[in-house]
Amino acid sequence: MAAPRDFERLSLAHLDAAYNLAYWLLRDRDDAQDVVQDAYLRAFRAYDGLAGEDIRPWLLTIVRNVAYRWLSARKRTANVISFDSALPHRDDEDDRVLEVASEHPSAEEQLLSRADQRLVRSALAELPPIFREVIVLREFEGMTYQQIADVTGVPIGTVMSRLARARDQLRDRLRPLLAQESRNAL
């Protein structure tokens, strides 16, 4: 029988990944927190049944399933929000002075990077959940194709196909956004 302390030690290391997946599926901070809390409670109750040593795919599978149940229960079909408030902003970073000799990016590079990130987040928000989830799991969480297949419950070939389609759709959505940004820059 696994000890509750083991669950805490192993699962808390993946709390950020669980929240990240829930957030990108639900696109609402409060709902994502509720889903993660519910998923962790379910995982704790089922912890004795965990086979294997790697808790991460198992835990993210539970988070995914709870998030989809949450979406279904709320009948959210048009769940798009602004991504300007999606990720935490650190005001202290905006106020610091960067020196030319610093290894850190210049203020201009940071501004351009933030603008690019906003465009990518905006385009990502438009993807259907099955494509958003594979992008988040692969690109944000760095999971392998096999781990993503385990989390989503689909064959590895389907993961690869969804990831390719997600990247194509993301690229298609970014083109007009980048074109608009170029027109606005001139």
Helices and strands as residue ranges (DSSP letters): H 4-12, H 15-26, H 29-46, G 47-49, H 55-74, H 91-95, H 107-125, H 129-135, I 136-140, H 145-152, H 156-185
